[in-house]
Amino acid sequence: MDATRWLIVLRHAKSDWSEGLPDHERPLAPRGVRDAPRLGRWLAETGRVPELVVCSTARRTRETWQRVSGELPASPPVEYDDDLYGADVPELLSAARRTPSDVTTLALVGHEPGVSDVTLHLAGHGEATLQVQTKFPTGAAAVLATTDPWDELRTARLVAFFRPRDFTD
């Protein structure tokens, strides 16, 4: 009997364009610094705390995860993966499919358009995914449920979609 697995797909929080840095090195903007902990509190309050995190190596994703994880009851192990910077659906699925079978909840921290594309690839383009189809804003997270083993991940159901603007302090 297969147990439900949870995939949390996070887009980095709002980043800063003002410093003239290379894209990979852009930090969080003040709004991102404010919004990322909101996501962490929401994950903690809803019991959606990952056991493993795979995060892009971009500065803004690392800073996002640092601020999100600061609100969790425990800090899960984090793997920083260069392939998640600019990742498309096959690269994001590959990261998820490498997850050890004993992990129940995995978080992927990445970028657009990959995060919305992989969410829609797994969950489809129906009414349940309309918000994701419309916009996967910075600092947002999709929570997907699947009974597929990680190494065979093919489909999932969107069970929640967090947007920072919907959550107040």
C-alpha positions, 0 to 999 in steps of 0.5 A, spaced: 500 500 500 502 506 497 502 512 502 501 519 500 507 523 499 507 531 499 511 535 494 511 543 496 513 547 490 516 554 492 518 560 488 523 564 491 520 571 494 521 577 491 528 579 489 532 585 488 534 588 481 537 594 483 544 592 484 546 591 477 548 584 479 548 577 475 542 574 475 544 568 479 547 573 485 540 577 486 538 578 493 531 578 496 528 585 495 525 588 502 518 585 500 521 578 499 524 579 506 518 580 509 514 575 505 518 569 506 517 568 513 509 568 512 510 562 508 514 559 513 509 560 518 503 558 513 507 551 512 508 550 520 501 552 521 498 547 516 503 541 518 506 541 511 514 541 514 518 538 509 523 533 511 528 534 505 529 541 501 532 541 494 534 548 493 536 552 487 543 555 488 541 562 486 542 567 492 534 569 492 532 562 493 537 560 498 535 567 502 528 565 501 529 558 504 533 561 510 527 565 512 522 560 510 526 555 515 526 560 520 519 559 522 519 552 522 519 547 528 525 544 525 530 545 519 530 539 514 536 538 511 537 542 504 541 540 498 543 546 493 542 543 486 545 548 480 540 544 476 534 547 479 537 554 477 533 555 471 530 548 471 524 546 466 519 540 468 524 534 466 530 537 471 525 539 477 522 532 476 529 529 476 530 532 482 524 530 485 525 523 483 532 522 486 528 523 493 529 517 498 523 513 499 523 514 506 521 521 505 514 523 506 514 531 504 519 534 499 520 541 498 523 544 491 525 551 491 526 554 484 524 559 479 519 561 474 517 558 469 519 552 472 515 552 478 508 553 475 510 548 469 512 542 474 506 544 478 501 544 472 505 538 469 503 534 475 496 536 477 493 538 470 490 544 467 483 544 470 479 548 475 483 546 481 489 549 478 486 555 475 490 560 480 497 557 478 495 557 471 493 565 472 500 566 476 505 563 480 507 569 484 514 570 488 514 567 495 508 562 493 508 555 494 504 549 491 502 543 495 501 537 491 499 530 494 501 524 490 501 516 491 506 515 486 513 513 489 518 518 488 522 515 483 516 514 479 513 521 480 508 522 474 501 525 477 499 529 483 493 533 486 494 540 488 491 541 495 493 548 497 496 554 494 499 559 498 500 566 496 503 571 500 498 577 499 493 572 502 496 571 508 497 577 513 501 577 519 
